[in-house]
Amino acid sequence: MLRSTALSGLLLLALATQGCDIGSSSPAIKPLDLDALEMGDDSDKGAGDDLGPTPVELHGKLHVTGTELRDESNHRVQLKGVSSMWLNWENDGYAESLQGLKWLRNNWHLSLIRAAMGITPTGAYLTDKAKAEAQVTTIVDNAIAAGVYVLIDWHEEKAPSHQDEAVDFFSRMATKYAGVPNVLYEPFNEPTDLTWAQIKPYHEAVVAAIRAADPDNENVIVLGTPNWSQDVDLAAQNKLVGNNLMYTLHFYSCSHGGYLISKAKQAMAAGAALFVTEWGATAADGGLDGLVCLDKAQTWMDFLNPLGISWAAWKFDNCQDSTCFLSADAPVDGGWTSQYLHGEGLYVRARMQE
């Protein structure tokens, strides 16, 4: 079922790393078996606004109770969506298309988009603040217009080195979007070579800045954790004080298995609310080998879904590595039926539609 055009280019290698760390395990990668899992609805309902309430109309302002993300009616809510690629390398504009976002909302049941604002590479925030911030605000404004949630991500691995810049940025974002229920904040994508004792003061400073700029709302903030946002169990041993705080967990199914699920369980047992702000059904390098591990990804879904843990799939782009779920010829503004899906695309679509 749906084998040919949807997976064109699956075995091609990408030219540059755009994923995450290489992980700590090297499991055998099984061949792709599309017949083993339902791959989703291929209909095209368009991008209109007449298909019922939007996710934000349904759920309103979000908050954290215990280890759960809950909506305005205090019902548990699981957000499912996509992450942009590093916005400084996002040349085609997929993540900045309002029509495309509405199409994903209507057809894939997207409820969240993550704006991954690169910080340190050439052309990223530190070297072109105006461009980077404009990309983020375009995505946020589109999410507001589409009635979906949006995660503003400071996409960096050594954020304490740029704490002043982060405090300034998030203060301005929280001021600009004060009172807007759509907005969530992610101040530190993937800490590397830093202990939780080094990371925690940075988070405390940024959280304080966000709360000072919008003291009446306390929007949800998702906090990066050590070792590429994997050591959630360590962060859970010394959590930040405050309301509506969650902790970031990232996984790539070809590289990260049961040991990381065990860490997640330990963190939740210690009272930490988790949010998977980035994942892929690939190796942790973003799928440079072109392969996907759907059976291992399904093990993760079987863990996340009963607990209502929200997630954003990496990544909303048309590159050749297998985390890019759009094909090279995919249009920018929607219509992404199977002929335009690539790599993990069919699988991500089906998991969002569930």
N, C-alpha and C positions, 0 to 999 in steps of 0.2 A: 504493500500500500504506500503510495506517495513517495516512491524511492528516487526518481530520476532528477527532475529539474529542481526539486526542493533541496537536494543535497549536492548540487553541482559545485564543484570546487572543494568538496569536503576534505579531500586528501592533499590539497595544496598547502604549502607552508607559508606562514605570514612572514613579512619582511622585518617586522620590529615587534618587540615585546610590548604588549599593552594590557597584560593581565596582572597577576599578583606574584607571590613568591613561588618557589619551586616545590614547596611542601617538604614534609619529612618522611614520606613513604613513597614507594614505587610499586603500586599494585599492578598486577597483570591487567591490561586493557582489553576488554572483550570487543569483538566486532559489533558494529551498530546493528541492532535488530529492531526495526520499526514495527514488526508484527507483534512484538512482545507487549507494547503499550499503546493505548489510545492516543492518537496524535492530534485530536481536537477538531473543532468545527471549522470548515473551510468557507462558510458563507460570507458574504460581504454586505453588511447592513449600512454601509456608508458612514459619514461623519456628522450626521444631523443631530440636532438637539431635542428631538421629539420622541425619544425612546424610553422615557421614564426618568425617575429621579437620578441625579448624579450621585457618586459616592459621598461627596460632602453634604449634599442635601439629605442623604440617608443617615449619615453618622454624625455630622456636625463636629464640634470641637472634641478632640481626643485627649485622653488622660491615661495615666498609669495607675493601676490598683494592684498591689502585690507584684506578681510577675506577669501581669496581663496588660495589654493595650486595650482600652475600652473606649466606647463612643459616648456621646452626650447623654444617651439614655442608660448608660452604665452597662451596656452589653459588650461582651468581648468582640473585638474586630480584628480580622487578619487582613492587612493590606498586601496586595500583590501587584508588582509592577516591574519597571525596567530602569536601569541606570544608563545615562548617557555614557559615552566613552569620555576620556579626558577632553574637556571642552576646548583646550588649546589645540588639540589634534582633530577636532570634530569639524571637518571641512565641508561636509555636504548638507548640514543643517537638519538632520533627522530629528534630533532632540528639541530643536527650536521651532518646529512646525506645529502650529495650533491645530490645523486640520488633521495632521498625522496623530496628534495626541488624542483628539476626539475620536478618530477612527479606532485607535487602540482601546479607548474606553468602551466604545460600542460593540466591537467585534471580539476583542480578547478579554474584555471585562477588567481592563486595567483600572486600578484605583490609586496608583502611586507612580510618580516619576522622580528619579534622583538626578540632580544637577551636579555632576562631578567636576568641580572647578579645580583644574591643575594649578599648582602654586609655584613650583620652582623651575620647570623646564623653560627653555627659550620660548617666548610668546605667551607664557602662562601669566598668572596673576601678578607676580612680583615684577615682571618686566613690561606688562601691558594691562594695568589695572582697569582702565576704562573698558577695554574690549572684553576682558574676562567678566567683569561685573555686569556688563550689558547682556552677555550671553546668559548669565544666571537669572537676571531679572526678567529676561524674555521668557525663560522656561517657567519661572514662578508666576508671571502674569498670565501665561497660557494655561497653567494649571488652575489658576483661579477662574479663568473664563470657562474652562472645561469642567469645573466642579470636581477636580481630583486633588489628591494630596501631593505635596512636593517636599523633597528632602534636599536641603542646601548643604552640600558636602565640600568641606575643605580637604581637597584630595592631595594629601601629603604624607610623608613618612617620618619627618623630623620636625613636626609642628612647634615644639617648644622653642626652637631656634627663631621662630617668627611669631612669637606670642603677641607682641604689640600689634603687628599687622592683623592677626586673627581677631583680636579683641576689637580693633577698629572696624573691621569688616562686619563682624557679627553684630556689633552695636548698631551699625547703620542699617543692616538688614532687619533687625528686630524693630528698629524705629520705623522703617519704611512699611513693614508689614504688621505693625502692631494691631492686635485684635483680629487678624485674619486666621480663620481656623485651618486653612489648607496647609500651613507652613510648619515643617519640622526642621530641626537643625542637626547637622552632623559635623562637629568641630574638628575631627581628626580621623581621617580615613583609615590608615593602617600604620600604627606605630611600629617601628623596627629598631632593634638594638637599644631599646629603652625599657627600664623597669616600670612597673605600675607606680612606684614611689616617685619616679621622674615624670610620669605622664599625668598623674592625678592633679598636681598643682596647676598645670596648664588648663585642664578641664575646669577646675574651680574658677580660674580667672575668666575664661570665656563664658561659662554658665552665668557667673555674676554679671558680666556685661550684658548678656541677653536679657536677663531678668530685670536689670536696672532700666533698660530701654523700653521694656514692655511689662511693667510690674503687675498689671491686672490680669494677665492671661496665662502665663506659664505654659507656653507651647512645649510639646515633647522635644527633648534633646537626646540624641543617641551618641554615646561616648565610645570612642575607639579604645581598644584594649591591646595589651602587649602581643608581640610576635605576629604581626600582620593581622591583628584583630582576631586572634585565635584563643589566647589565654584568658578567656572570660572567667574561668575559675579563680584566677589570681586576682582579678579586679573585684570579684564578688566578695573576697575576703576583707576588703577595705573600701566599701562603696562611698560615693559622694553623698553628702547630706543634701536633701532637697526633694522637690516634687517633680514628677513626670520626667524622670531620668531613666534611660534604658542603656544597654551595653551592646556594643557591636560584635557580631559574630560573622566571619567570612569563611566560606568553604568552596572548594573546587573538587568535584566528586571523584575524579580520577586520582587525586592526590590525598584527599582528606576523608578518612572513614570513621570507624567506630571509636577510635581514641578521642577524636574531636567531639563526637556526640557525647561521649562520657564527660568531657570537660563542660559541655553545655548543661548537662544534667546536674553536675556539681554546682555550677553557677546558679541555676534556678533553685536548687535546694537551699542555697545560701541567701535566697531572696532577690536575685538579680533578674530584672526583666530584659529579655534578649530581643534584638532586632537584627535580622540578616540583611544588612544593607547592600551586600554584594555576594553573588554566588554564580557558579557556572557548572555545567555538566561536562567538564573538561579537566585537563590538567591545570595546575595552578599558574602556569605561565600564560594562560588565556587560550590555550588550545593551539599552540604553534604547530603541533604535529597533525592537526586537522581531525583528531579523534574526539569522540564523546563517550562517556560512561553512563549510559542511561539507567542501568540496573542500580548502580551505586548512587546516582542522583535520586532515584526513587526511594532508596533507603532513607535519604535525608528528608524527602517529602513526607514519608511515613512517620518521621519523627516530628517535623515542624507542624503539620496540619492539625493533628489532634490537640496540640497545645496552643494553636492559634498564633504561632510566631510569624510575624510579617516578613516580607522579603522583597528585594529588587534584584532582578537578573542582570548580570553583566554579559553583553552590553548591546545597546541600541545603536547598531552601526552596520556597515556593509563591508567590513574588511574581510580578509580571507581566513583568519584564524577561526576556530570553531566556536568561540564564544560570541562572535558577531552573528546575530541570528537573521540578518538580512543578506540577500545575495548582492553581488556587485552591481547588478542592473536594477535593483529595487527602486521604485519611485520614492520621492521624498515625502509626499503628503498623504500616505496611506495606501489602501488597496493591497495590503501584504498578505495575499492568499498564498497557498503552498508553493506556487511557481517562484515566489520571491523569497522563500525561506531557505536557510543555510545552516549548517552545523547543528547547534542545539535548538534551532528555531521552532521546529515542529513540537518538540518536547516542551519548551517554554510556553508556547501558545496554549497547549493542552492543560498545563498546570495552572495557568492563569484563568482559563475558562471553567475550571472545576467549581 
